[in-house]
Amino acid sequence: MKKGFKLLSLLMACLFVFVLATGCGSSDNKSGSGDKKGETANLIWWCIGDQPKDLDAVQAEINKYLKEKVNATVEFKFASFGDYTEKMNKVIASGEDYDMAFTCSWANPFAANAQKGAYYKLNDLLDEYGKDIKDLIPGELWPAATIKGNIYAVPAYKDTAFAPYLVFAKEYVDKYNIDYKNINTLEKLEPALKTIKENEPSMTPLVLTGNEGWHGLFDEFDTIINSEVPVGVQFTDETATVVNLFKTDIVMNKLNTLHKYYKEGYINKDAPTLTEAPKFRFVYGAHGFPNADVAWAQDGGYDVVSTLRYQPYFATGSVQGSMQAISVNSKHPEAAMKVLNLANSDSKFRNMLAYGLEGKNYQKTGDNTIKLLNDGWNTAAFSQATFFNMYVVDPAPANMWTDLKEFNKTAKPSPILGFVFDDSKVQTQLAVIKNAYAKYKAQVTTGVADPNEVVPKMIKDLEDAGINDVIKEAQDQINAWKASK
């Protein structure tokens, strides 16, 4: 979903560096002059996702409300999921005017842009204009939005804990009385997979794709960079030791189990070449939260039940999964913070952002529940702000967000929560590592290859590509980060 674009990449990279050095502003926040008293601040807000059909109508009503509340208006701009990163690269590199933008670990990358000076320091703005945000978001999460002591983005406090689930088709769980609640590991899946294979010959029990493999392969680790660079720290390791994930017993045991399942016929034969999973699957791995069954059911078109695989954790990547930044060149940083604060504290504004207009795009069915009337305001609500002042969409239970808030309280912090890796010294190695891993990924992570034969070859290629340099650099940075705390 987040594919890069090679066209004009060299020119864009040079332009990006040049503009940041000369015209994009500095991390000292000298470019934002603030809002003149009494003047309405007209803000530009970049959003991820396709432009909704009812943009004009909803934006007009939002602006009436914002002008009344914080004397500001917004102009929403949209770029699709596939285009968003490239679009924001161009906006930032060219110095194009904007005030706020969605940023995260996987699109319009937060750490890279913050380190290059593209985003505004928010420490003082939060203290003065973002007090509701600071009251809402737990203190232990802010380090994930902080680089060298400065806060550069507002996390969307929602399903922020990293919580891996197994999701089952309810029809077949009920039909064969499968004890899904006690299936929380890949290994414990075997009896259920065997039942489906023996009784439903037209079904493949475990459908995998080559671009994803087994979804939960690295779930016990806080991956320092991303899933394409198999380097991380185990969530339960308080020493925060950085490891090559394929040299751990945890991952190797999963690979051996997958290979066994493949030989038994539980996994689809075309797994390495399949690029998109079918809508219906008996079981799959996912990251979620309590009551997420409703969302998964709506997405797939069939009822599901799920099991939490293990203790949820707050990780830097999970906190950085959805954030809002203010441009270092914003002419109205105070107003931008006021709008973000309102989105995280004012239910009326938050629900307009998420669902559009009552009576036009949605209809209330209870004090805190709604049904959607159409897709006229189909935006990425997860990217905007917190869930905890939003309506719940039928047929999800009315207590969905209160349950989620309580669930977040059970999450433990990763031993490296708040650590942000600076890849500037190992960018060459990272590019080669990704290519080396890509050669093996589809075969290894779907169970097709015998891991005892292939993984040693892959590890050698990864080491030749420089993965040990990355591990050392990451460990040195983590040690320094821990010492500074």
Summary of the structure (lengths in Angstrom):
residues: 485
radius of gyration: 23.2
end to end distance: 35.9
largest distance: 73.1
contacts: 1576
relative contact order: 0.17
helix: 42%
strand: 16%
